[in-house]
Amino acid sequence: MSMYLKFRIGKDKRKLVPINGFELKDADSNNPQWLQGRQNEDGGRQVFVDLEDENGSPVNLTGASAVFKGVLPGGQYKIWDHKSSTIIDAQAGRFRYTFPKRAMAIAGSYKQAFFEIFREGTRLATLEFNFEVLADLVEENIIPSDYITPFEDLYGKLKDYIAKANGDFEAAMTQWKKDVADLITELNADIGGINLTITEIKTQLSALEDKIKADGLLTQADFDAQMKTLMDTIESELAILKQPICVEQTIYGDPVEEQAPEIKQKLDSLTVGINPDKFNFVFITDPHYASSEETANLSVSYGVNHVNRALYLDQYVDMMVLGGDNIDGNQASIEGILTDQAQIATEFLFGSDNNSDKFPLKGNHDDGTERQVYFEAGRRPDRIPSLPAVITDAQFKRDYHTGDLLFGETRKGNSNYFYKDYPDKKIRIIGLDSNDRPEIKNDDGTEKYLGIWHLGYRQEQINWLANVALKNVPEDYTTLIVAHMQSWVKNGTNIHNADLVNKIIGDFITGGSTTLTSDDKDWEVNVKTDFTQQGARVLAGWIHGHEHSENIRTDGGYNNIGILASVGLGEAQNWLGDTDGWNLIELDTEKRTLTLKGFGIATDRKFDY
């Protein structure tokens, strides 16, 4: 039996709801859709899916693949199926998905069900649809389990490798361990998926052990040694998951209505004169949230209180950017700074009705590496007596849900950098990761490159900027870049490849072409730009934090605008108690102006471009 779904990417919208409390009935889409199937069906239930863009034109699916993702009724088991879909008319944006038997194992309503489209390292997701599995009371013969097709393929490869290796277990396992690591990397945005993988690997290896012993492929001692090496590798890959951070609520700090009365008055006055025909956004940066220890002069909730003030403008703006150094990263324990990160991330992403898009950026304090500086210098030995752990890039991505593409943005996989087009305003927003550091450890276990000091960009992001984010920009569009760090800084011991990013922007503005190279150890780059066919394009500016000051530089040929730190430090050293500062910004493409309205100690400014 065939069914039909249609999604308009970028047009269909629903309010975000707390992750832990999510149910499909909460997904109040403008275009609610549903499917039904019967328990135990195997391949008899098909759905034809049509994808359109915001203008109603078909999404070109040439070279793309479709994946069905879902949480089965009851919420215990998951499905991630990349095998059962077929692109049947790429130009018309249509594909077919055939539900496998494992998808029909449990009667009831799916907790979540949606499709993802993958192509050339990017992906987009449809809205959720309601999927109900009707009970089969006559025959119930499927044992419910997770159905993650990438792992199903991986286990099949293991058996093939052993067969092809003619009993050379070490050679077979070397290749398979690489596949395990690659799969874990692919699934690292889904903690449930990774926990599944480790469980399944252990189960399958137990069965494999019995088979190998029976076939006499190698000695018991050899087998035990190989298993220990393999499991050590897997456990190392998953070490970060041994310290999960539980977020049981989505409101932290104090709502604006519970803060000082003058706060709401100032926010209300800030909204006066907002022109909805222009592109309006909030840039709040450097809140340096720390719930204890480093903030004796501030309330324990100051960081999220500041975010809550910005969220008060949610219904008035198109976008909000949290510009990095979102946490201070100096608490003694890794658990402490992970909790800080989870709290401010959850508040920013889920603490409002999400009428506007929310894009977090990564700053040089967000990985907690300054604690290693303190340890190596012997500072605060009572608080940091041993080498401290740091927040990995993977953990940052999990807490900020970068891989979930919550606001319809385009990323390279689950990267910290992104872009999004706003066709009605003719604007492209690009967000960069100016702390794109290599996560390399020295022999003594210390980080080779500390995020607190080492800022910059690596090959993959630079190539993405030059050949994806700044390409195919319509002639009548205006582009704006946001990042934690300013772009005009010169390369140095701890600044990497900022000059290459500036050259890319220069070529974008002029329609030029350049070959970019860098032999900076561990930050090597070899990228070619070519905007000659696209032609010259308009860049309104680069908005950043990091410096804790309001400034402007134009020597790169465009506006490089610094925003004040929300924590109230830097040039605002005379702050008393809880002083805040950030900007509401209007981008007017007709007048070619950026108008900044200041909240708190931030000032009003205006720039032409």
Secondary structure, 3 states (H helix, E strand, C coil): CEEEEEEECCCCCCCCCCCCCCCHHHCCCCCCCEEEEECCCCCCCEEEEEEECCCCCECCCCCCEEEEEEECCCCCCEEEECCCEEEEECCCCEEEEECCHHHHCCCEECCEEEEEEEECCEEEECCCCEEEEECCCCCCCCCCCCEEHHHHHHHHHHHHHHHHCCCCHHHHHHHHHHHHHHHHHHHCCCHHHHHHHHHHHHHHHHHHHHHHHHHCCCCHHHHHHHHHHHHHHHHHHCHHHHCCCCCCCCCCCCCHHHCCHHHHHHHHHHHCCCCCCCEEEEEECCCCECCCCCCCCCCCCHHHHHHHHHHCCHHHCCEEEECCCCECCCCCCHHHHHHHHHHHHHHHHHCCCCCCEEEECCCCCCCCCHHHHHHHHCCCCCCCCCCCCCCCHHHHHHHCCHHHCCCCCEECCCCCCEEEEECCCCEEEEECCCECCCCCECCCCCECCCCCCCEECCHHHHHHHHHHHCCCCCCCCEEEEECCCCCCCCCCCCEECHHHHHHHHHHHHHCCEEEEEECCCCCCEEEEEECCCCCCCEEEEEEECCCCCCEEECCCCCCEEECCCCCCCCCCCCCCCCCCEEEEEEEECCCCEEEEEEEECCCCEEEEC
